[in-house]
Amino acid sequence: MLDALRKGAGTWVAKLFIALLILSFAVWGVSGFLTGVGQNTAAKVGDTEVTLVDLDRTYRQDLNRFSQQFGRPLTPAEGAALGIPQQTLGKLIAEAALNDTARAMQLGVSDVRLAQIIQSDSAFQGVGGRYDKNRLQQVLQANGYREDEYVVERRKVAERGQLAEGLTGGMKAPSAYLQAFDAYQRESRSVDYMLITPEYIGEIEAPAEDVLTSYFDEKLADFRAPEYRTIRYVELTPASLARPEDIAEADARAEYDRRMEDFFQPERRKVRQMSFPSEDAASEAAAALAEGKSFDDLMAERNLSSNDVELGIMAKADFLDEAIGDAAFSLEEGATSGTVDGRFSTVIVNVEEILPESTRPFEEVRDQLVEDLAKEQAEREILDLLDEIEDARAGGALLEEVGERFSLKVETPAAFDASGNGIDGQAVNLPDAEGLVGETFESDIGIENDVLQVGDQGFLWFEVADVTPARDRTLDEVREKVIEAWKKDELDKRLSDAAADLLAKVQNGTPFMALAIETGLEVKNAQGLTRNTPSGDLGRDALAAIFGGPVGTAAEAGTESGGNRLVLKVTESSVPDFDPSAQQVAALGTQVSQQLQDTLLGQFITDQEDKAGVTVNNAGVSQVLGLDRN
């Protein structure tokens, strides 16, 4: 999961989100953004301090905010891996730089205006959208702050807002800037291309021995045998602990009597139903039945198949329409009803077969009852045995002793690597214990390991029995895999060489159709391509080449699915007319304007930090954020 978090935080979208988040918090604050007062200093910008209490509380707020983004609580370690502590500190330093500048410029907010700002905050509005003093107190109390503390901080936010508005307020992206962006996003292109496939290259023969040996030596690390480990374990689960042989026959029969309803099957009927568009049509069909026609005759007349009329085998309780159920269960086997006024339409029903009610005999379900009782008994014993086994392990008992004492089998699965695969490359059959493979490779021979959870009610104890170190394999051990890898690399090389050769001819003026006749390859055409939308054979690699130059550009690239190469030439470009009033241009203008404002404000903050000077109490910061390893 940590890897996934790092990957998500590493994307340009996440980085942009984080950067804008820091800037927006620094200038405007957020609803409910509160800081405390403390004596210890985390950082200082000019004459303005960031207290360790500020840092601690703001970091926790940021960690919770990111947890909401990821859909689950993040631990402090995960937060540190994402760089949240650095972002929090950077944000507070930026705020301090703006606060220091606002104070030097003697900016201020009157008490009347500050009261209006607070009272208009949606976080403090009650029913009807009006300011609610009680709501304010609830929010502050829930966050552990006094009203005067919040007022002080809210005044700073307002002063920072004045400074930011004076610097960037009203700044809009130039029309020419938007026009360039709009053209970039909406331009479409057409290309001619030829697809070079493995079939065009032909079969790749096995390499000569000296070539194979040289290739193997060069790629030795790719064929290296990983470290393998063998474990022994005992498993305490309801299945492993269950003793069906201990269940008395009388207990099984008593359980059968108690669960009699589970084995009872009510009367069921195989029913067909024919619906009619009107009561008159249904009455006409019922009259025909009374004159001797069968249900099947009516189906034939109305061109109905079995799928159109069959309801299946149903108990009376299965019918959603009580009237139809009553009608079906009033008929003899093979009989057909008259018209039935159903909930949604008038119908006629036919009963093909009647299955009488029945109860499965004890002898038929005995084994299942015994198994269930044994499992229930085992579930009651597990927690007591867990404590006993843990005590025994704490007292130095080995797995073999635990297994013998508690009648648990000591299992030894095949050796496996860090991916859970055996020497043959196939997954080893291991118990479904959370983290078993990872814990195995974190442990070592002679190390006592923590008990692991198995499912909802099971536990597992294991120890590392043997470690086979990673090693370089010999060519003879992996000859077939080496030949296969060489062929793949050789195919890729020949595909690239063929594409490069064709590209050179295109760039020298040879028409695509002439190349098609020479090579037997098909000339394909793609139209309406945009920068960020792969289409068919043309993936992102190809799109980058297509939009990498003017009309007439020729290039070679890989395909979206891989395994093929293509040679292409841009034949046409189309840029829609720029319409400043279009919805997408307006949205683009808002986005780009905000980015320009943020950029200017960021440069101003950096300049103020440089002029005022920034000092950081690294030891105090590390201690507060839990990053101090000592």
C-alpha positions as CSV (number, residue, x, y, z in Angstrom):
1,M,0.0,0.0,0.0
2,L,2.9,2.4,0.8
3,D,4.2,1.9,-2.7
4,A,0.8,2.8,-4.1
5,L,0.8,5.9,-2.0
6,R,4.2,6.9,-3.2
7,K,3.2,6.3,-6.8
8,G,0.1,8.3,-6.5
9,A,1.9,11.2,-4.9
10,G,4.6,11.1,-7.6
11,T,2.2,11.9,-10.5
12,W,2.2,15.5,-11.9
13,V,-1.4,15.8,-11.0
14,A,-0.7,15.1,-7.4
15,K,2.3,17.4,-7.3
16,L,0.2,20.2,-8.8
17,F,-2.6,19.6,-6.4
18,I,-0.1,19.7,-3.4
19,A,1.6,22.8,-4.7
20,L,-1.7,24.7,-5.1
21,L,-2.9,23.3,-1.8
22,I,0.1,24.8,0.0
23,L,-0.3,28.2,-1.7
24,S,-4.1,28.4,-1.1
25,F,-3.7,27.5,2.6
26,A,-0.9,30.0,3.0
27,V,-2.9,32.9,1.7
28,W,-6.6,32.3,2.3
29,G,-6.7,29.6,5.0
30,V,-9.6,27.2,5.1
31,S,-12.8,26.9,7.0
32,G,-12.0,25.5,10.4
33,F,-8.2,26.1,10.0
34,L,-7.1,26.9,13.5
35,T,-3.7,27.2,15.2
36,G,-2.7,27.3,18.8
37,V,-0.3,29.3,20.8
38,G,2.9,27.9,22.1
39,Q,6.3,29.0,23.4
40,N,8.6,26.6,21.6
41,T,9.6,27.6,18.1
42,A,9.5,25.4,15.0
43,A,10.6,28.1,12.5
44,K,11.1,31.8,12.3
45,V,10.7,34.2,9.4
46,G,11.9,37.7,10.2
47,D,10.2,38.6,13.5
48,T,7.4,36.1,13.0
49,E,7.5,32.7,14.7
50,V,5.9,29.4,13.9
51,T,5.4,27.5,17.1
52,L,5.8,23.8,17.6
53,V,2.2,23.7,18.7
54,D,1.2,25.3,15.3
55,L,3.2,22.7,13.5
56,D,1.9,19.8,15.4
57,R,-1.8,20.7,15.1
58,T,-1.5,21.8,11.4
59,Y,0.3,18.6,10.5
60,R,-2.4,16.5,12.0
61,Q,-5.0,18.5,10.1
62,D,-3.1,18.0,6.8
63,L,-2.6,14.3,7.5
64,N,-6.4,13.9,8.1
65,R,-7.1,15.9,4.9
66,F,-4.8,13.6,2.8
67,S,-6.4,10.6,4.5
68,Q,-9.7,11.7,3.1
69,Q,-8.1,12.0,-0.4
70,F,-6.9,8.4,-0.2
71,G,-10.1,7.1,1.4
72,R,-8.5,5.7,4.5
73,P,-6.5,6.9,7.6
74,L,-2.8,7.5,6.9
75,T,-0.2,6.6,9.5
76,P,2.5,9.2,10.4
77,A,5.0,6.9,8.6
78,E,2.9,7.0,5.5
79,G,2.5,10.7,5.8
80,A,6.3,11.1,6.1
81,A,6.8,8.9,2.9
82,L,4.4,11.3,1.1
83,G,6.4,14.3,2.3
84,I,3.4,15.8,4.2
85,P,5.6,17.0,7.1
86,Q,7.7,19.1,4.7
87,Q,4.7,20.4,3.0
88,T,3.1,21.4,6.3
89,L,6.2,23.2,7.5
90,G,6.7,24.9,4.1
91,K,3.1,26.1,4.3
92,L,3.5,27.5,7.8
93,I,6.7,29.3,6.8
94,A,5.0,30.8,3.8
95,E,2.2,32.0,6.1
96,A,4.7,33.4,8.5
97,A,6.5,35.3,5.6
98,L,3.2,36.9,4.5
99,N,2.3,37.7,8.2
100,D,5.6,39.3,8.6
101,T,5.2,41.4,5.4
102,A,1.6,42.4,6.4
103,R,2.8,43.6,9.8
104,A,5.7,45.6,8.2
105,M,3.2,47.2,5.8
106,Q,0.9,47.9,8.7
107,L,-2.0,46.1,7.1
108,G,-5.0,45.5,9.3
109,V,-8.7,44.5,9.5
110,S,-11.2,46.4,11.6
111,D,-13.1,44.5,14.3
112,V,-16.4,45.2,12.4
113,R,-15.1,43.8,9.2
114,L,-13.5,40.8,11.0
115,A,-16.9,40.1,12.6
116,Q,-18.5,40.2,9.2
117,I,-16.0,37.7,7.8
118,I,-16.4,35.3,10.7
119,Q,-20.2,35.5,10.6
120,S,-20.3,34.9,6.9
121,D,-18.3,31.7,7.2
122,S,-20.5,28.8,6.1
123,A,-18.9,26.6,8.8
124,F,-20.7,28.7,11.5
125,Q,-24.1,29.0,9.8
126,G,-27.1,27.2,11.2
127,V,-30.4,26.3,9.7
128,G,-31.5,28.9,7.1
129,G,-27.9,30.0,6.3
130,R,-27.7,32.5,9.1
131,Y,-24.8,32.9,11.5
132,D,-25.2,30.7,14.6
133,K,-23.2,31.6,17.7
134,N,-23.8,28.2,19.2
135,R,-22.6,26.6,16.0
136,L,-19.3,28.6,16.3
137,Q,-18.8,27.4,19.8
138,Q,-19.5,23.8,18.8
139,V,-16.9,23.9,16.0
140,L,-14.3,25.6,18.2
141,Q,-14.9,23.2,21.1
142,A,-14.7,20.2,18.8
143,N,-11.3,21.3,17.7
144,G,-10.1,22.2,21.2
145,Y,-9.7,26.0,20.7
146,R,-10.9,29.1,22.5
147,E,-12.8,31.8,20.6
148,D,-10.0,34.4,21.1
149,E,-7.4,32.1,19.6
150,Y,-9.5,31.6,16.5
151,V,-10.2,35.4,16.2
152,V,-6.5,36.1,16.3
153,E,-5.7,33.5,13.6
154,R,-8.7,34.6,11.4
155,R,-7.4,38.2,11.5
156,K,-4.0,37.0,10.2
157,V,-5.8,35.1,7.4
158,A,-7.7,38.3,6.4
159,E,-4.5,40.3,6.4
160,R,-2.8,37.8,4.2
161,G,-5.8,37.9,1.9
162,Q,-5.4,41.7,1.6
163,L,-1.8,41.3,0.7
164,A,-2.5,38.6,-1.9
165,E,-5.4,40.5,-3.4
166,G,-3.2,43.6,-3.8
167,L,-0.5,41.5,-5.6
168,T,-2.6,39.3,-7.9
169,G,-6.2,40.3,-7.6
170,G,-7.9,40.7,-10.9
171,M,-4.9,39.3,-12.9
172,K,-6.2,37.5,-15.9
173,A,-4.4,35.4,-18.5
174,P,-3.8,37.3,-21.8
175,S,-6.1,36.3,-24.7
176,A,-3.1,35.3,-26.8
177,Y,-2.0,33.0,-24.0
178,L,-5.4,31.3,-23.9
179,Q,-5.5,31.1,-27.7
180,A,-2.1,29.2,-27.7
181,F,-3.4,26.9,-25.0
182,D,-6.7,26.3,-26.8
183,A,-5.0,25.5,-30.1
184,Y,-2.6,23.1,-28.3
185,Q,-5.4,21.2,-26.7
186,R,-7.9,21.1,-29.6
187,E,-5.6,20.7,-32.6
188,S,-6.2,17.5,-34.6
189,R,-4.0,15.7,-37.1
190,S,-4.2,13.1,-39.8
191,V,-1.5,10.6,-40.7
192,D,-0.6,7.8,-43.1
193,Y,1.3,4.9,-41.5
194,M,2.5,1.4,-42.1
195,L,2.4,-1.3,-39.3
196,I,5.5,-3.5,-39.1
197,T,4.6,-6.8,-37.3
198,P,6.6,-9.9,-36.2
199,E,5.0,-11.7,-39.2
200,Y,6.7,-9.2,-41.5
201,I,10.1,-10.0,-39.9
202,G,9.5,-13.8,-40.0
203,E,10.7,-16.6,-37.7
204,I,13.7,-15.8,-35.5
205,E,16.1,-18.8,-35.6
206,A,17.9,-19.9,-32.4
207,P,21.3,-18.2,-31.9
208,A,24.6,-19.8,-32.3
209,E,26.2,-21.1,-29.1
210,D,28.8,-18.3,-28.9
211,V,26.1,-15.7,-29.5
212,L,23.9,-17.3,-26.8
213,T,26.8,-17.5,-24.3
214,S,27.7,-13.8,-24.9
215,Y,24.1,-12.8,-24.5
216,F,23.7,-14.8,-21.3
217,D,26.9,-13.3,-19.8
218,E,25.6,-9.8,-20.6
219,K,22.2,-10.5,-19.0
220,L,23.4,-12.7,-16.2
221,A,21.5,-10.7,-13.5
222,D,18.2,-11.2,-15.4
223,F,18.4,-15.0,-14.9
224,R,19.7,-14.9,-11.3
225,A,18.1,-17.3,-8.9
226,P,16.4,-15.3,-6.1
227,E,16.7,-16.2,-2.4
228,Y,14.4,-19.0,-1.3
229,R,13.2,-19.7,2.2
230,T,11.7,-22.7,3.8
231,I,9.4,-22.4,6.8
232,R,7.7,-24.6,9.3
233,Y,4.4,-23.6,10.7
234,V,1.5,-24.7,12.9
235,E,-2.0,-23.4,12.1
236,L,-4.8,-23.0,14.7
237,T,-8.1,-22.7,12.7
238,P,-11.5,-24.1,13.2
239,A,-10.8,-26.6,10.4
240,S,-7.5,-27.7,11.8
241,L,-8.9,-28.0,15.3
242,A,-12.2,-29.6,14.5
243,R,-12.6,-33.2,15.7
244,P,-15.8,-34.7,14.0
245,E,-15.1,-38.0,15.7
246,D,-15.8,-36.4,19.1
247,I,-19.4,-35.5,18.1
248,A,-21.9,-37.9,19.6
249,E,-24.7,-39.3,17.5
250,A,-27.2,-38.0,20.0
251,D,-25.8,-34.5,19.6
252,A,-26.0,-34.7,15.9
253,R,-29.7,-35.8,16.0
254,A,-30.5,-33.0,18.5
255,E,-29.0,-30.5,16.1
256,Y,-31.0,-32.0,13.3
257,D,-34.2,-31.6,15.3
258,R,-33.2,-28.0,16.2
259,R,-32.6,-27.1,12.5
260,M,-35.4,-29.1,11.0
261,E,-36.7,-26.0,9.1
262,D,-33.3,-25.8,7.3
263,F,-33.9,-29.2,5.7
264,F,-37.6,-28.7,5.0
265,Q,-38.7,-28.0,1.4
266,P,-42.2,-26.7,0.9
267,E,-44.4,-27.8,-2.0
268,R,-43.2,-26.3,-5.3
269,R,-44.7,-26.1,-8.7
270,K,-43.4,-25.8,-12.2
271,V,-45.5,-22.9,-13.5
272,R,-46.0,-21.3,-16.9
273,Q,-47.7,-17.9,-17.2
274,M,-49.2,-16.2,-20.3
275,S,-49.9,-12.4,-20.0
276,F,-52.5,-10.5,-22.0
277,P,-52.7,-6.9,-23.1
278,S,-56.3,-6.6,-22.0
279,E,-59.0,-8.4,-20.0
280,D,-61.0,-9.0,-23.2
281,A,-58.0,-10.8,-24.8
282,A,-57.5,-12.9,-21.7
283,S,-61.2,-13.8,-21.6
284,E,-61.1,-14.8,-25.3
285,A,-58.2,-17.1,-24.6
286,A,-59.9,-18.6,-21.6
287,A,-63.0,-19.3,-23.7
288,A,-60.8,-21.1,-26.2
289,L,-59.3,-23.2,-23.4
290,A,-62.8,-24.1,-22.3
291,E,-63.6,-25.3,-25.8
292,G,-60.7,-27.7,-25.8
293,K,-57.6,-25.9,-26.8
294,S,-54.5,-26.5,-24.7
295,F,-52.0,-24.0,-23.2
296,D,-49.5,-25.2,-25.8
297,D,-52.0,-24.4,-28.6
298,L,-52.4,-20.9,-27.2
299,M,-48.6,-20.5,-27.2
300,A,-48.4,-21.6,-30.8
301,E,-51.2,-19.2,-31.9
302,R,-49.4,-16.3,-30.1
303,N,-45.9,-17.2,-31.3
304,L,-44.7,-17.6,-27.8
305,S,-41.6,-19.8,-26.9
306,S,-41.0,-21.6,-23.6
307,N,-38.7,-18.8,-22.5
308,D,-41.7,-16.4,-22.9
309,V,-44.0,-18.2,-20.5
310,E,-41.9,-20.3,-18.0
311,L,-41.6,-19.0,-14.4
312,G,-39.6,-22.0,-13.3
313,I,-40.1,-24.1,-10.2
314,M,-41.6,-21.9,-7.4
315,A,-42.9,-22.2,-3.9
316,K,-46.1,-20.3,-3.1
317,A,-44.1,-17.7,-1.1
318,D,-41.9,-17.1,-4.2
319,F,-44.8,-15.4,-6.1
320,L,-44.6,-11.6,-5.8
321,D,-48.3,-11.4,-7.0
322,E,-50.4,-13.2,-4.4
323,A,-53.4,-13.6,-6.7
324,I,-51.2,-15.5,-9.3
325,G,-49.7,-17.6,-6.5
326,D,-53.1,-18.6,-5.2
327,A,-54.3,-19.5,-8.7
328,A,-51.2,-21.6,-9.4
329,F,-51.5,-23.6,-6.1
330,S,-55.2,-24.2,-6.6
331,L,-54.7,-26.3,-9.8
332,E,-54.0,-29.9,-10.3
333,E,-50.9,-31.0,-12.1
334,G,-51.3,-30.3,-15.9
335,A,-54.3,-28.0,-15.4
336,T,-54.7,-24.5,-16.7
337,S,-56.5,-21.7,-14.9
338,G,-59.0,-19.2,-16.2
339,T,-58.2,-15.5,-16.3
340,V,-56.4,-14.2,-13.2
341,D,-56.5,-10.5,-12.4
342,G,-52.8,-10.0,-11.6
343,R,-51.1,-6.9,-10.2
344,F,-49.8,-5.7,-13.5
345,S,-51.8,-7.6,-16.1
346,T,-54.4,-10.3,-16.6
347,V,-52.8,-13.7,-17.0
348,I,-53.5,-17.4,-17.4
349,V,-51.3,-19.9,-15.6
350,N,-50.6,-23.5,-16.3
351,V,-49.0,-26.1,-13.8
352,E,-46.7,-28.5,-15.6
353,E,-45.5,-30.4,-12.5
354,I,-46.1,-30.5,-8.8
355,L,-43.2,-31.3,-6.4
356,P,-44.6,-32.3,-3.0
357,E,-43.2,-30.9,0.2
358,S,-40.3,-32.9,1.7
359,T,-37.8,-33.0,4.5
360,R,-34.3,-34.3,4.0
361,P,-33.7,-37.3,6.3
362,F,-31.1,-37.2,9.1
363,E,-29.0,-39.8,7.3
364,E,-28.6,-37.5,4.3
365,V,-27.4,-34.5,6.2
366,R,-25.6,-36.3,9.1
367,D,-22.1,-35.6,7.9
368,Q,-22.7,-31.9,7.4
369,L,-24.3,-31.6,10.8
370,V,-21.3,-33.4,12.4
371,E,-18.9,-31.1,10.5
372,D,-20.8,-28.0,11.6
373,L,-20.9,-29.0,15.3
374,A,-17.2,-29.9,15.2
375,K,-16.4,-26.5,13.8
376,E,-18.6,-24.6,16.3
377,Q,-16.8,-26.5,19.1
378,A,-13.4,-25.6,17.6
379,E,-14.4,-21.9,17.4
380,R,-15.2,-21.9,21.1
381,E,-11.8,-23.5,22.0
382,I,-9.6,-21.3,19.7
383,L,-9.2,-18.3,21.9
384,D,-8.4,-20.4,25.0
385,L,-5.8,-22.4,23.0
386,L,-4.4,-19.2,21.6
387,D,-3.4,-18.0,25.1
388,E,-2.0,-21.4,26.0
389,I,0.1,-21.6,22.9
390,E,1.4,-18.1,23.3
391,D,2.4,-18.9,26.9
392,A,4.1,-22.0,25.7
393,R,6.0,-20.1,23.0
394,A,7.0,-17.4,25.6
395,G,8.3,-20.2,27.7
396,G,10.7,-21.4,24.9
397,A,8.6,-24.2,23.4
398,L,9.6,-25.0,19.8
399,L,7.0,-25.5,17.0
400,E,7.4,-29.3,17.2
401,E,6.7,-29.2,20.9
402,V,3.7,-26.9,20.4
403,G,2.3,-29.2,17.7
404,E,2.7,-32.4,19.8
405,R,1.3,-30.8,22.9
406,F,-1.8,-29.3,21.2
407,S,-2.3,-32.0,18.6
408,L,-1.5,-29.6,15.7
409,K,0.4,-30.8,12.7
410,V,3.7,-29.0,11.9
411,E,3.6,-28.3,8.1
412,T,6.7,-27.6,5.9
413,P,5.7,-26.2,2.5
414,A,8.1,-26.0,-0.5
415,A,10.7,-23.3,-0.5
416,F,9.5,-20.0,-1.9
417,D,10.9,-16.6,-2.9
418,A,9.8,-13.1,-1.9
419,S,6.9,-13.3,-4.4
420,G,5.6,-16.6,-3.0
421,N,6.8,-18.6,-6.0
422,G,8.7,-21.9,-5.7
423,I,11.8,-23.0,-7.5
424,D,9.7,-24.1,-10.5
425,G,8.3,-20.5,-10.8
426,Q,4.8,-21.5,-9.7
427,A,3.0,-20.2,-6.6
428,V,3.6,-22.3,-3.5
429,N,0.5,-23.5,-1.7
430,L,0.8,-21.4,1.5
431,P,-1.8,-20.8,4.3
432,D,-3.8,-17.6,3.9
433,A,-2.1,-15.8,6.7
434,E,-1.8,-12.1,6.3
435,G,1.7,-11.0,5.6
436,L,3.3,-14.5,5.8
437,V,5.6,-14.1,2.8
438,G,6.8,-10.7,3.8
439,E,7.3,-11.6,7.5
440,T,9.3,-14.7,6.4
441,F,11.8,-12.5,4.5
442,E,11.9,-10.1,7.4
443,S,12.8,-12.9,9.8
444,D,15.7,-15.3,9.9
445,I,16.6,-18.8,11.2
446,G,16.3,-18.9,15.0
447,I,14.1,-15.9,15.3
448,E,10.8,-16.2,17.1
449,N,8.0,-14.5,15.1
450,D,4.8,-12.8,16.0
451,V,1.6,-14.8,15.6
452,L,-0.2,-14.1,12.3
453,Q,-4.0,-13.9,11.7
454,V,-5.6,-16.5,9.4
455,G,-9.0,-15.5,8.2
456,D,-11.4,-14.3,10.8
457,Q,-10.8,-16.9,13.5
458,G,-7.5,-18.5,12.9
459,F,-3.9,-18.0,13.9
460,L,-0.5,-19.2,12.6
461,W,3.0,-19.6,14.2
462,F,6.0,-20.0,11.9
463,E,9.7,-20.1,11.9
464,V,12.3,-20.0,9.1
465,A,13.8,-23.4,8.7
466,D,16.2,-22.8,5.8
467,V,17.6,-20.0,3.7
468,T,18.9,-20.7,0.2
469,P,20.9,-17.6,-0.9
470,A,20.4,-15.9,-4.2
471,R,22.9,-17.1,-6.8
472,D,23.8,-16.8,-10.5
473,R,22.4,-19.7,-12.5
474,T,24.4,-21.5,-15.1
475,L,23.4,-21.3,-18.8
476,D,22.4,-25.0,-18.8
477,E,19.9,-24.4,-16.0
478,V,18.0,-21.7,-17.9
479,R,19.0,-22.4,-21.5
480,E,15.4,-22.4,-22.9
481,K,14.5,-19.2,-21.1
482,V,17.7,-17.5,-22.4
483,I,17.0,-18.6,-25.9
484,E,13.4,-17.2,-25.6
485,A,14.7,-13.9,-24.2
486,W,17.3,-13.6,-26.9
487,K,14.7,-14.2,-29.6
488,K,12.4,-11.6,-28.1
489,D,15.2,-9.0,-28.0
490,E,16.3,-9.9,-31.5
491,L,12.8,-9.5,-32.8
492,D,12.5,-6.1,-31.2
493,K,15.9,-5.1,-32.8
494,R,14.8,-6.3,-36.2
495,L,11.5,-4.5,-35.9
496,S,13.3,-1.3,-35.0
497,D,15.8,-1.8,-37.8
498,A,13.1,-2.4,-40.3
499,A,11.2,0.7,-39.1
500,A,14.4,2.8,-39.2
501,D,15.1,1.6,-42.8
502,L,11.6,2.5,-44.0
503,L,11.7,5.8,-42.2
504,A,14.9,6.8,-43.9
505,K,13.3,6.1,-47.3
506,V,10.2,8.2,-46.4
507,Q,12.4,11.1,-45.3
508,N,14.3,10.8,-48.6
509,G,11.1,11.3,-50.5
510,T,9.8,7.8,-51.3
511,P,6.0,7.8,-51.3
512,F,4.2,5.5,-48.9
513,M,2.4,3.7,-51.8
514,A,5.8,2.9,-53.4
515,L,7.0,1.5,-50.1
516,A,3.8,-0.5,-49.8
517,I,4.4,-2.1,-53.2
518,E,8.0,-2.8,-52.3
519,T,7.3,-4.3,-48.9
520,G,3.8,-5.7,-49.2
521,L,2.8,-3.7,-46.1
522,E,-0.6,-1.9,-46.0
523,V,-0.8,1.9,-45.9
524,K,-3.3,2.9,-43.3
525,N,-4.8,6.3,-42.5
526,A,-6.0,7.8,-39.2
527,Q,-7.8,11.1,-39.0
528,G,-8.9,13.4,-36.2
529,L,-6.1,12.4,-33.8
530,T,-5.6,14.6,-30.7
531,R,-2.6,14.9,-28.4
532,N,-3.9,12.9,-25.5
533,T,-6.3,10.3,-27.0
534,P,-4.7,7.1,-28.3
535,S,-6.5,5.6,-31.2
536,G,-6.1,2.0,-32.4
537,D,-2.5,1.3,-33.4
538,L,-1.5,4.8,-32.4
539,G,-0.5,5.0,-28.8
540,R,1.0,7.8,-26.7
541,D,4.5,7.2,-28.2
542,A,3.1,7.6,-31.7
543,L,1.0,10.7,-30.7
544,A,4.1,12.4,-29.3
545,A,5.8,11.9,-32.7
546,I,2.8,13.0,-34.6
547,F,2.5,16.3,-32.7
548,G,6.3,16.7,-32.5
549,G,6.7,18.6,-35.7
550,P,4.8,20.3,-38.6
551,V,2.7,18.7,-41.3
552,G,5.0,16.5,-43.3
553,T,6.8,15.2,-40.3
554,A,7.8,11.5,-40.6
555,A,8.7,9.3,-37.6
556,E,8.7,5.8,-36.3
557,A,7.2,4.6,-33.0
558,G,5.9,1.7,-31.0
559,T,2.2,0.8,-30.9
560,E,-0.1,1.1,-27.9
561,S,-0.1,-2.7,-27.3
562,G,3.6,-3.2,-27.9
563,G,5.2,-5.9,-30.0
564,N,4.9,-3.9,-33.3
565,R,6.5,-0.8,-34.8
566,L,5.0,1.7,-37.2
567,V,6.3,4.3,-39.6
568,L,4.1,7.4,-40.0
569,K,3.8,10.7,-41.8
570,V,1.7,13.7,-40.8
571,T,-0.5,14.6,-43.7
572,E,-2.9,17.2,-42.3
573,S,-3.4,19.5,-39.3
574,S,-6.6,21.3,-38.2
575,V,-7.0,23.9,-35.5
576,P,-10.6,25.0,-34.7
577,D,-11.2,28.8,-34.7
578,F,-10.6,30.4,-31.3
579,D,-13.8,31.5,-29.6
580,P,-13.1,33.6,-26.4
581,S,-16.8,33.1,-25.3
582,A,-16.7,29.3,-25.6
583,Q,-17.3,27.4,-22.3
584,Q,-14.0,25.5,-22.5
585,V,-12.1,28.7,-23.1
586,A,-13.7,30.4,-20.1
587,A,-12.8,27.4,-18.0
588,L,-9.3,27.4,-19.3
589,G,-9.0,31.1,-18.6
590,T,-10.1,30.6,-15.0
591,Q,-7.5,27.8,-14.6
592,V,-4.6,29.6,-16.2
593,S,-5.4,32.9,-14.5
594,Q,-5.3,31.1,-11.1
595,Q,-2.0,29.5,-12.0
596,L,-0.5,32.8,-13.0
597,Q,-1.6,34.4,-9.7
598,D,-0.2,31.5,-7.7
599,T,3.1,31.7,-9.5
600,L,3.4,35.4,-8.9
601,L,2.4,35.0,-5.3
602,G,4.9,32.1,-4.8
603,Q,7.7,34.2,-6.2
604,F,6.7,37.0,-3.8
605,I,6.7,34.7,-0.8
606,T,10.1,33.3,-1.8
607,D,11.5,36.8,-2.1
608,Q,10.1,37.8,1.3
609,E,11.6,34.7,2.9
610,D,15.0,35.4,1.4
611,K,14.9,39.0,2.6
612,A,13.6,38.3,6.1
613,G,15.6,35.1,6.6
614,V,14.3,31.8,7.6
615,T,15.5,29.6,10.5
616,V,14.2,26.2,11.4
617,N,14.5,24.2,14.6
618,N,15.2,20.9,13.0
619,A,15.5,18.9,16.2
620,G,12.2,20.3,17.6
621,V,10.4,19.7,14.3
622,S,11.6,16.1,14.1
623,Q,10.5,15.4,17.6
624,V,7.0,16.9,17.1
625,L,6.4,15.1,13.9
626,G,7.8,11.7,15.2
627,L,10.7,11.8,12.8
628,D,13.3,11.7,15.6
629,R,14.7,8.1,15.5
630,N,16.6,8.5,18.7
